[in-house]
Amino acid sequence: MKFEFSPIGIIHSPYTEPAGVPIQCVFANGVTGTVEVFPEFAEGLTDLDGFSHIILLYRFHRVQGHSLMCRPFLDVRDHGIFATRAPRRPNPIGLSVVGLLKIDGCTLTIGGVDIIDGTPLLDIKPYVPDFDVRHNAKTGWYEQAGNKQQTMADDRFVNNNEKK
């Protein structure tokens, strides 16, 4: 079974290279960007302006290949790719929860951006705390991670030669 997706827009940010991008939205305070939704999808933005945060699903377009094991930015040990948020995945799909600051036509101004400029947007979903927040969630290896100080990406996930 094969799936095919087409972008519904393009994400713009101040980041042109993977190195230096905040590793998660929580480390991107004050960083703004825009989402350019293609005109044919404009009607789908109706009523989105009532939400303070949105979930962006996008394709990691600068990633080549995948690895089933990786060393995430926040730890010093290797883990299975599905136990991380690393981009070098079999299906290179990213997810970011960003602030929705403004909508002007087909342009969304967003805050807390941890995405490379020019990233193809696959979908937008509203962030709803009643649905999305899980209390008493367990966080696996992250609870014992040995490198919780790193907040910016390097280039370890861009090509097949991961830095370790």
Backbone torsions as a table, in degrees:
resi	resn	phi	psi	omega
1	MET	NA	130.5	-179.0
2	LYS	-121.8	141.7	178.7
3	PHE	-115.2	149.1	176.1
4	GLU	-132.1	131.7	179.0
5	PHE	-121.7	147.5	173.9
6	SER	-120.9	140.6	179.6
7	PRO	-62.8	147.3	173.6
8	ILE	-102.2	-2.0	-179.9
9	GLY	176.7	-173.1	-179.1
10	ILE	-130.7	137.8	177.4
11	ILE	-96.5	131.6	178.3
12	HIS	-114.9	137.4	-179.3
13	SER	-148.1	172.1	177.2
14	PRO	-76.5	-2.9	-174.5
15	TYR	-97.4	118.8	179.8
16	THR	-101.3	-14.1	-179.8
17	GLU	-131.0	150.5	179.6
18	PRO	-60.5	-40.8	-179.9
19	ALA	-64.2	129.5	178.8
20	GLY	97.5	-6.9	176.5
21	VAL	-75.3	137.1	174.5
22	PRO	-55.2	138.9	-174.6
23	ILE	-74.9	-16.5	173.6
24	GLN	-152.7	159.4	-179.0
25	CYS	-57.0	-32.2	-178.2
26	VAL	-61.5	-22.6	178.8
27	PHE	-97.6	11.2	-176.7
28	ALA	-114.8	31.1	178.6
29	ASN	-56.4	132.1	178.2
30	GLY	82.6	-4.6	179.2
31	VAL	-90.5	120.1	-179.8
32	THR	-111.9	159.1	177.4
33	GLY	-155.6	-172.5	177.6
34	THR	-134.1	155.6	172.0
35	VAL	-117.5	120.9	177.1
36	GLU	-97.0	102.9	178.1
37	VAL	-85.7	132.1	-179.2
38	PHE	-63.3	141.5	-174.0
39	PRO	-52.2	-33.8	-178.3
40	GLU	-67.3	-10.8	179.0
41	PHE	-109.4	7.3	-175.3
42	ALA	-57.5	-40.7	-178.6
43	GLU	-59.9	-29.4	179.1
44	GLY	-67.2	-13.4	178.3
45	LEU	-83.8	-5.6	-179.8
46	THR	-55.5	127.4	177.3
47	ASP	75.9	0.9	177.2
48	LEU	-68.8	-24.8	-176.3
49	ASP	-64.1	-11.9	177.4
50	GLY	-83.7	-2.9	-178.5
51	PHE	-102.9	139.6	178.9
52	SER	-84.7	-23.0	-178.3
53	HIS	-137.3	149.2	176.6
54	ILE	-133.5	158.9	176.8
55	ILE	-106.3	123.0	177.2
56	LEU	-102.5	130.9	172.8
57	LEU	-110.5	130.6	-172.9
58	TYR	-148.6	169.1	178.7
59	ARG	-99.4	130.3	173.2
60	PHE	-72.5	85.2	-170.4
61	HIS	-74.8	-14.5	-179.4
62	ARG	-97.4	-0.8	-177.7
63	VAL	-89.4	137.1	176.1
64	GLN	-119.8	132.4	178.6
65	GLY	70.9	-176.7	177.9
66	HIS	-147.4	162.9	176.4
67	SER	-132.7	139.7	178.2
68	LEU	-86.7	-14.5	174.3
69	MET	-125.8	143.6	177.8
70	CYS	-155.2	162.7	173.9
71	ARG	-105.5	105.0	-178.1
72	PRO	-69.3	162.4	-178.0
73	PHE	-59.2	-30.3	-172.5
74	LEU	-96.4	14.1	178.2
75	ASP	-146.2	167.3	179.9
76	VAL	-107.9	4.1	-179.7
77	ARG	-118.3	156.9	175.5
78	ASP	-78.2	148.7	177.7
79	HIS	-141.6	161.0	174.3
80	GLY	-64.5	142.9	-176.0
81	ILE	-54.8	-34.6	-177.0
82	PHE	-78.1	-5.7	174.0
83	ALA	-100.2	11.9	-179.6
84	THR	-134.2	175.7	173.0
85	ARG	-110.9	19.7	-179.0
86	ALA	-61.7	146.4	-175.4
87	PRO	-78.1	-21.2	-176.1
88	ARG	-81.1	73.0	-173.4
89	ARG	-109.6	159.9	175.9
90	PRO	-56.3	-38.4	172.2
91	ASN	-118.3	102.1	-171.6
92	PRO	-74.0	71.4	-179.7
93	ILE	-107.0	130.1	178.1
94	GLY	-107.8	160.2	-179.9
95	LEU	-139.1	130.0	176.2
96	SER	-137.6	135.9	172.7
97	VAL	-98.1	114.1	-175.9
98	VAL	-122.1	159.1	174.3
99	GLY	-77.4	139.5	174.9
100	LEU	-99.1	106.9	-174.3
101	LEU	-89.6	-35.0	-175.7
102	LYS	-166.9	149.5	171.7
103	ILE	-123.5	125.9	177.4
104	ASP	-130.0	97.3	-175.6
105	GLY	65.2	-119.0	179.4
106	CYS	-98.0	10.0	-179.2
107	THR	-109.3	122.9	176.1
108	LEU	-103.7	128.5	172.3
109	THR	-93.3	127.5	-174.5
110	ILE	-124.2	154.5	177.5
111	GLY	-122.4	155.9	-178.7
112	GLY	76.1	44.1	-172.6
113	VAL	-84.0	127.0	176.1
114	ASP	-126.3	41.7	-171.4
115	ILE	-130.3	144.2	179.6
116	ILE	-75.3	141.6	178.0
117	ASP	-56.6	137.6	178.0
118	GLY	87.6	7.9	-178.0
119	THR	-69.8	131.0	178.4
120	PRO	-70.5	128.6	179.3
121	LEU	-89.6	129.6	179.2
122	LEU	-98.0	-35.9	-176.5
123	ASP	-164.4	160.2	174.7
124	ILE	-128.5	134.8	175.0
125	LYS	-132.4	146.0	177.2
126	PRO	-74.5	142.1	173.9
127	TYR	-84.7	122.7	-179.6
128	VAL	-125.7	106.6	-177.3
129	PRO	-51.9	-38.1	179.8
130	ASP	-60.6	-27.0	180.0
131	PHE	-98.9	-33.1	-166.9
132	ASP	-99.6	-22.2	-179.7
133	VAL	-88.5	131.8	176.9
134	ARG	-118.9	116.8	177.9
135	HIS	-83.0	148.9	-178.8
136	ASN	62.2	29.0	177.2
137	ALA	-72.8	143.5	175.4
138	LYS	-94.1	143.6	-175.7
139	THR	-118.4	24.7	171.4
140	GLY	49.2	-134.1	-176.6
141	TRP	-59.1	-27.5	-176.4
142	TYR	-59.4	-32.6	179.9
143	GLU	-59.3	-30.9	-178.1
144	GLN	-109.7	11.0	-174.9
145	ALA	-54.9	142.5	-176.5
146	GLY	-97.6	5.1	-174.8
147	ASN	-141.5	48.5	-174.9
148	LYS	-74.4	0.3	-179.7
149	GLN	-85.3	-21.4	-176.8
150	GLN	-70.6	128.4	-178.8
151	THR	-121.4	-13.5	-179.6
152	MET	-118.0	146.1	-179.1
153	ALA	-75.4	152.0	166.5
154	ASP	-107.6	-156.6	-176.7
155	ASP	-106.0	21.1	-173.8
156	ARG	-62.9	-23.2	-175.9
157	PHE	-105.6	7.5	-176.3
158	VAL	-77.8	-41.5	-176.2
159	ASN	-127.0	-174.5	-176.2
160	ASN	-73.7	-13.9	-178.6
161	ASN	-99.1	77.9	-178.0
162	GLU	-64.6	140.0	173.8
163	LYS	-79.2	142.2	178.6
164	LYS	-129.5	NA	NA
